[in-house]
Structure formats: C-alpha cells, structure tokens
Amino acid sequence: MRRNRVVRVLMFAPVAIVALAVFGFVVMSLWNWLMPLLFGLRAITYWQAFGVLILSRILFGGLGGRPGHRARQRIWERMTPEQREKFRDGMRHRCGEFGEKATEG
C-alpha cells in the first residue's frame, strides 16, 4: 500500500511541474499581450509571471478546493430531516425567502 502511494507521487510530480510551468507561461503571455496595451504597464519575464501566479494564489486562494467544504457537507449529511428543516427555517427568518419560493406569487 505504501509503495503504491510512492509510485503515485512519483508519477504526479512531473505532471505538477509541467502544469506549473504552463500556468506561468500562460500568465506571462496574457500579461504581456494585454497589460502594456490596456494600462501602459511593462512586459514581465517568466519568473515574474510565476511570482504573480503565486501571489494570486496567496491572495485569492485560487487553483484549489474550497476550504471547509467537506466538513460542512459531512455536518449536513449527519443532520436528521427535522434538524435540516429547522436550519432552513432559521435561515429563512434571518435572510428572507430565496430560490424558487421567493419568485412565486
């Protein structure tokens, strides 16, 4: 089992490296195509584009899953139908009607 995990990691590593390289190139190409024309900014190098990619990941949390989504989903799955309805009623009280019921009538 452990050996299988090591093999998967070794197979995934080159794919991840290539994907990061491609993302960096795409960011550089888009920046150098759009930003100088639209905003009068200078063209950037590949490594600067890679830095912009990392900075955007830090600031906006892109390129990844939603943190805490799984935990909320598990909590919802463990609720009984009565608990779910009570939760929905509480949300309706706080936020008002939404979805299909709000558009009716």
VENTAWO-V840103 format. One line per field, one symbol per residue. ss: DSSP state (2 for helix, 1 for strand, 0 for the rest). psi: psi as a letter, one per 40 degrees, with the letter a starting at -180 (. if undefined). burial: # if it has 9 or more other C-alpha atoms within 8 Angstrom, else .. A space follows every 10 residues. Layout:
ss = ???
psi = ???
burial = ???
This chain:
ss = 0222222222 2222222222 2222222222 2222222220 0000022222 2222222222 0000000022 2222222200 2222222222 2222200002 22200
psi = dddddddddd dddddddddd dddddddddd ddddddddef iiiiiddddd ddddddddde fifiihhedd dddddddeii dddddddddd ddddeiiiad ddei.
burial = .......... .......... ..###.##.# ##..##.... ...#.#.### .##..##... .......... ........#. ...#...... ##........ .....
